[in-house]
Amino acid sequence: MQLAIYILVYPLLWLVSRLPFPILYAISDGVYLLLYYVIGYRKKVVRNNLALVFPEKSKEERLQIEKKFYRHMCDIFLEMIKTLGISTEEMQRRFSYTNIEVLQNLEAEGKNTMIMLPHYASWEWVLSLNTRITSKGYGIYQKIQNKYFDRLVRGIRSKYGTTLIATKESKKLLKAAKERRELMMVGIISDQSPMVQRARHWTKFMGITVPVHVGGEEICKANDFVPVYLKVRKTGRGLYSSTFIVLAENPTKVEDYKITETFLKHVEESIREAPEYYFWTHKRWKHRNKVPKAFQNP
């Protein structure tokens, strides 16, 4: 069944990836109308999240953010498909970096880096960064249950030379790469909600105490990777500008969880600047009522 679904869907994805951007965004507009007004995909989750983190905003203001978010969400999923057919030159024009020298200087010093990202603006196109560095690029990702679509996503995300490694295998494989003395740049999405029973740290995110992933920080400390936040701004439809912010020069000397908390503060700043570009369909604050006593009123 998995193979049958893949065989049916892949030709459509390939066709979409070859469309010019104006037609791609016309399709995105149509998908938005269907998804928002007809299907109402996760609208309750989005609405509850916005009310939770923006109680000071009026209902009308939150509604405007909600609609802009759904338009953006449709865009980024079609942009991910478009990655199959976009040229390197076009990608570099559409996803730019304001201070790439930050990474280049770290490379010149022989330092490995960890690029920490949230589900904000465009995280898929960040993988094109591998065309601008000399380090070996790795991306930590969550496997898709359908093995054929997992292979497809791996192919899309590996287009620019990045090697994808599954979350469960990441620590072992990165340790082995370090032992081979590879110069590495590792990308990781670090704003998800972890399984509450496995949470090792809780902190405030958008003013609400929640469990947070600390895997990125732990990898940095174990391997002496320099943690770097990539702040991405959407400057137009299909246009993004990003800036590198070093979170800690010497991660092994930073107190536990400080890197994670600093990362989340930067994510908050991005969300407050333009909240419509955050991925509001995630149930990011679902464990807010399960805060252990040790973390209450931090």
RODO-2510 file (C-alpha; in nm, 4 decimals, decimal comma):
residues 298
     n   res          X          Y          Z
     1     m     0,0000     0,0000     0,0000
     2     q     0,2827     0,2400     0,0847
     3     l     0,4440     0,1796    -0,2540
     4     a     0,1119     0,2248    -0,4364
     5     i     0,0516     0,5615    -0,2709
     6     y     0,4045     0,6708    -0,3548
     7     i     0,3697     0,5673    -0,7218
     8     l     0,0468     0,7651    -0,7488
     9     v     0,1742     1,0795    -0,5745
    10     y     0,5330     1,1131    -0,6955
    11     p     0,4539     1,2104    -1,0597
    12     l     0,2344     1,4935    -0,9304
    13     l     0,5081     1,6161    -0,6978
    14     w     0,7615     1,6030    -0,9812
    15     l     0,5297     1,8051    -1,2053
    16     v     0,4686     2,0678    -0,9368
    17     s     0,8442     2,1022    -0,8804
    18     r     0,8886     2,2054    -1,2466
    19     l     0,6266     2,4814    -1,2432
    20     p     0,7286     2,8500    -1,2576
    21     f     0,6930     3,0328    -0,9265
    22     p     0,3925     3,2451    -1,0324
    23     i     0,1947     2,9283    -1,1135
    24     l     0,3240     2,7586    -0,7981
    25     y     0,1884     3,0416    -0,5833
    26     a    -0,1397     3,0469    -0,7714
    27     i    -0,1779     2,6808    -0,6711
    28     s    -0,0797     2,7738    -0,3157
    29     d    -0,3594     3,0334    -0,3078
    30     g    -0,6079     2,7668    -0,4125
    31     v    -0,4780     2,5204    -0,1537
    32     y    -0,5102     2,7909     0,1127
    33     l    -0,8784     2,8503     0,0308
    34     l    -0,9465     2,4762     0,0463
    35     l    -0,7416     2,4121     0,3593
    36     y    -0,8614     2,7118     0,5575
    37     y    -1,2216     2,7672     0,4541
    38     v    -1,3343     2,4172     0,3533
    39     i    -1,1257     2,1631     0,5485
    40     g    -1,0350     2,3880     0,8393
    41     y    -0,7133     2,1921     0,8957
    42     r    -0,6135     2,2146     1,2641
    43     k    -0,7835     2,5528     1,2878
    44     k    -0,8827     2,4899     1,6495
    45     v    -0,5212     2,4115     1,7453
    46     v    -0,3930     2,7245     1,5722
    47     r    -0,6613     2,9438     1,7278
    48     n    -0,5985     2,8049     2,0768
    49     n    -0,2215     2,8505     2,0431
    50     l    -0,2560     3,2121     1,9342
    51     a    -0,5000     3,2915     2,2154
    52     l    -0,2646     3,1265     2,4632
    53     v     0,0530     3,3157     2,3714
    54     f    -0,1036     3,6449     2,2609
    55     p    -0,3733     3,7169     2,5222
    56     e    -0,3015     4,0888     2,4869
    57     k    -0,4059     4,0900     2,1197
    58     s    -0,7660     4,1329     2,0145
    59     k    -0,9613     3,8513     1,8525
    60     e    -0,9453     4,0392     1,5215
    61     e    -0,5668     4,0763     1,5428
    62     r    -0,5214     3,7056     1,6125
    63     l    -0,7544     3,6206     1,3234
    64     q    -0,5344     3,8193     1,0848
    65     i    -0,2248     3,6333     1,2088
    66     e    -0,4115     3,3048     1,1665
    67     k    -0,5030     3,3717     0,8025
    68     k    -0,1530     3,4926     0,7153
    69     f    -0,0084     3,1817     0,8775
    70     y    -0,2211     2,9460     0,6664
    71     r    -0,1158     3,1275     0,3495
    72     h     0,2479     3,0976     0,4513
    73     m     0,2112     2,7308     0,5463
    74     c     0,0760     2,6483     0,1996
    75     d     0,3654     2,8383     0,0444
    76     i     0,6389     2,6578     0,2358
    77     f     0,5062     2,3111     0,1596
    78     l     0,4932     2,3873    -0,2114
    79     e     0,8384     2,5451    -0,1838
    80     m     0,9668     2,2212    -0,0334
    81     i     0,8344     2,0320    -0,3371
    82     k     0,9838     2,2997    -0,5630
    83     t     1,3270     2,2115    -0,4223
    84     l     1,3216     1,9071    -0,6541
    85     g     1,3275     2,1301    -0,9609
    86     i     1,4993     2,4524    -0,8543
    87     s     1,8540     2,5356    -0,9671
    88     t     2,1336     2,6106    -0,7218
    89     e     2,1605     2,9657    -0,8571
    90     e     1,7889     3,0306    -0,8086
    91     m     1,8012     2,8877    -0,4579
    92     q     2,0940     3,1087    -0,3616
    93     r     1,9045     3,4128    -0,4889
    94     r     1,5917     3,3249    -0,2945
    95     f     1,7553     3,2170     0,0327
    96     s     2,0364     3,4548     0,1241
    97     y     2,2715     3,4995     0,4202
    98     t     2,3669     3,8400     0,5599
    99     n     2,6814     3,7277     0,7450
   100     i     2,8039     3,3971     0,6034
   101     e     3,1515     3,5009     0,7230
   102     v     3,0504     3,3958     1,0758
   103     l     3,0489     3,0309     0,9635
   104     q     3,3504     3,0762     0,7393
   105     n     3,5554     3,2165     1,0288
   106     l     3,4581     2,9236     1,2509
   107     e     3,5585     2,6843     0,9726
   108     a     3,8935     2,8613     0,9391
   109     e     3,9474     2,8016     1,3107
   110     g     3,8724     2,4316     1,2619
   111     k     3,5561     2,4453     1,4731
   112     n     3,2498     2,2284     1,4194
   113     t     2,9124     2,4027     1,4326
   114     m     2,5543     2,3169     1,5254
   115     i     2,2907     2,5233     1,3420
   116     m     1,9840     2,5386     1,5686
   117     l     1,6542     2,6199     1,4000
   118     p     1,2864     2,6577     1,4883
   119     h     0,9839     2,5838     1,2715
   120     y     0,9861     2,9422     1,1507
   121     a     0,9774     3,1046     0,8048
   122     s     1,1616     2,8459     0,5891
   123     w     1,3596     2,5663     0,7479
   124     e     1,3632     2,3410     0,4383
   125     w     1,5631     2,5817     0,2216
   126     v     1,8281     2,6231     0,4921
   127     l     1,9751     2,2987     0,3593
   128     s     2,1091     2,4976     0,0625
   129     l     2,3661     2,6350     0,3081
   130     n     2,5762     2,3311     0,2205
   131     t     2,6623     2,4979    -0,1143
   132     r     2,8349     2,7856     0,0682
   133     i     3,0557     2,6039     0,3190
   134     t     3,3447     2,3583     0,3172
   135     s     3,2348     2,1634     0,6278
   136     k     3,0623     1,8285     0,5903
   137     g     2,6905     1,9041     0,6273
   138     y     2,4622     1,6844     0,8384
   139     g     2,0932     1,7260     0,9083
   140     i     1,9169     1,5562     1,2001
   141     y     1,5609     1,4621     1,1099
   142     q     1,2646     1,2480     1,2173
   143     k     1,1999     0,9479     0,9928
   144     i     0,8696     0,9270     0,8036
   145     q     0,6716     0,6082     0,8574
   146     n     0,6182     0,5501     0,4838
   147     k     0,9638     0,4327     0,3767
   148     y     0,9140     0,5478     0,0165
   149     f     0,8214     0,9023     0,1153
   150     d     1,1024     0,8955     0,3695
   151     r     1,3389     0,8173     0,0834
   152     l     1,1854     1,1007    -0,1200
   153     v     1,2233     1,3538     0,1617
   154     r     1,5807     1,2398     0,2172
   155     g     1,6455     1,2915    -0,1533
   156     i     1,4994     1,6425    -0,1493
   157     r     1,6845     1,7452     0,1639
   158     s     2,0099     1,5906     0,0418
   159     k     2,0021     1,7717    -0,2926
   160     y     2,2797     2,0111    -0,1919
   161     g     2,5047     1,7470    -0,0390
   162     t     2,3706     1,7339     0,3170
   163     t     2,3751     1,3913     0,4800
   164     l     2,0564     1,3218     0,6750
   165     i     2,0730     1,1169     0,9936
   166     a     1,7770     0,9992     1,1988
   167     t     1,7321     1,1437     1,5473
   168     k     1,7878     0,8097     1,7232
   169     e     2,1180     0,7550     1,5406
   170     s     2,2528     1,1105     1,5613
   171     k     2,4689     1,0977     1,8741
   172     k     2,6451     0,7754     1,7712
   173     l     2,7055     0,8828     1,4098
   174     l     2,8271     1,2328     1,4995
   175     k     3,0636     1,0917     1,7596
   176     a     3,2074     0,8597     1,4933
   177     a     3,2438     1,1523     1,2500
   178     k     3,4304     1,3509     1,5143
   179     e     3,6639     1,0575     1,5732
   180     r     3,7361     1,0648     1,1977
   181     r     3,8249     1,4330     1,2495
   182     e     3,5667     1,5566     1,0031
   183     l     3,4976     1,9295     0,9983
   184     m     3,1212     1,9333     1,0448
   185     m     2,8180     2,1593     1,0334
   186     v     2,5063     1,9970     1,1808
   187     g     2,1525     2,1300     1,1460
   188     i     1,8760     2,0522     1,3955
   189     i     1,5200     2,1708     1,4549
   190     s     1,5044     2,2411     1,8287
   191     d     1,1645     2,3900     1,9139
   192     q     0,9438     2,0793     1,9197
   193     s     0,7585     1,9532     2,2252
   194     p     0,9340     1,6416     2,3644
   195     m     0,7580     1,3442     2,5176
   196     v     0,6718     1,4659     2,8661
   197     q     0,7975     1,1508     3,0393
   198     r     1,1388     1,1996     2,8806
   199     a     1,1679     1,5740     2,9391
   200     r     1,4850     1,6707     3,1261
   201     h     1,4270     2,0447     3,1333
   202     w     1,1304     2,2827     3,1489
   203     t     1,1421     2,6563     3,0835
   204     k     0,9266     2,9455     2,9695
   205     f     0,8557     2,9696     2,5981
   206     m     0,6366     3,2600     2,4915
   207     g     0,5651     3,3153     2,8614
   208     i     0,4435     2,9602     2,9294
   209     t     0,6423     2,6891     3,1114
   210     v     0,6827     2,3820     2,8899
   211     p     0,9226     2,0887     2,8440
   212     v     1,1941     2,1602     2,5883
   213     h     1,4256     1,9528     2,3719
   214     v     1,7861     1,9693     2,4881
   215     g     1,9367     1,7236     2,2368
   216     g     2,1033     1,9973     2,0326
   217     e     2,2730     2,1403     2,3393
   218     e     2,3813     1,7966     2,4586
   219     i     2,5427     1,7185     2,1214
   220     c     2,7234     2,0539     2,1301
   221     k     2,8637     1,9890     2,4777
   222     a     2,9606     1,6288     2,4082
   223     n     3,1421     1,7149     2,0837
   224     d     3,2439     2,0773     2,1439
   225     f     3,0263     2,2061     1,8573
   226     v     2,9707     2,5827     1,8483
   227     p     2,5915     2,6394     1,8678
   228     v     2,4627     2,8940     1,6170
   229     y     2,1094     3,0263     1,5824
   230     l     1,9980     3,1017     1,2268
   231     k     1,7489     3,3884     1,2340
   232     v     1,5391     3,3713     0,9160
   233     r     1,3230     3,6575     0,7909
   234     k     1,0720     3,6324     0,5089
   235     t     1,1278     3,9332     0,2843
   236     g     0,8809     3,8408     0,0101
   237     r     0,6984     3,5448    -0,1322
   238     g     0,9640     3,2783    -0,1804
   239     l     1,2358     3,5158    -0,0577
   240     y     1,4237     3,4751     0,2704
   241     s     1,7142     3,6513     0,4381
   242     s     1,8982     3,4894     0,7272
   243     t     2,1530     3,5900     0,9898
   244     f     2,3849     3,3736     1,2009
   245     i     2,3997     3,4382     1,5768
   246     v     2,6573     3,2483     1,7838
   247     l     2,4913     3,1232     2,1047
   248     a     2,8096     3,0224     2,2894
   249     e     3,1767     3,0454     2,1933
   250     n     3,2770     2,7664     2,4337
   251     p     2,9733     2,5391     2,4833
   252     t     3,1473     2,3022     2,7260
   253     k     3,1917     2,5900     2,9730
   254     v     2,8286     2,7062     2,9641
   255     e     2,5957     2,5990     3,2445
   256     d     2,3475     2,3260     3,1567
   257     y     2,0414     2,4322     2,9550
   258     k     2,1644     2,7899     2,9078
   259     i     2,2247     2,7296     2,5362
   260     t     1,8727     2,5915     2,4933
   261     e     1,7166     2,8833     2,6806
   262     t     1,9166     3,1392     2,4805
   263     f     1,8058     2,9706     2,1596
   264     l     1,4394     2,9869     2,2652
   265     k     1,4701     3,3567     2,3517
   266     h     1,5864     3,4250     1,9967
   267     v     1,2965     3,2177     1,8628
   268     e     1,0559     3,4262     2,0708
   269     e     1,2001     3,7460     1,9246
   270     s     1,1397     3,6158     1,5719
   271     i     0,7839     3,5107     1,6567
   272     r     0,6966     3,8480     1,8100
   273     e     0,8421     4,0316     1,5097
   274     a     0,6272     3,8384     1,2586
   275     p     0,4088     3,5718     1,4285
   276     e     0,2449     3,4582     1,1040
   277     y     0,5620     3,2713     1,0049
   278     y     0,5717     3,0354     1,3039
   279     f     0,4288     2,6847     1,2675
   280     w     0,1160     2,7189     1,4820
   281     t    -0,0380     2,3803     1,3935
   282     h     0,1994     2,2083     1,6383
   283     k     0,0600     2,1463     1,9881
   284     r     0,3676     2,3130     2,1326
   285     w     0,2142     2,4018     2,4698
   286     k     0,0111     2,0833     2,5278
   287     h     0,2043     1,9894     2,8451
   288     r     0,1751     2,3285     3,0148
   289     n    -0,0447     2,1861     3,2909
   290     k     0,2009     1,9073     3,3791
   291     v     0,4888     2,1172     3,5092
   292     p     0,6918     1,9307     3,7764
   293     k     0,7172     2,1132     4,1089
   294     a     1,0900     2,1664     4,0601
   295     f     1,0211     2,3796     3,7521
   296     q     0,7174     2,5727     3,8684
   297     n     0,7591     2,9516     3,8690
   298     p     1,1134     2,9347     3,7256
***
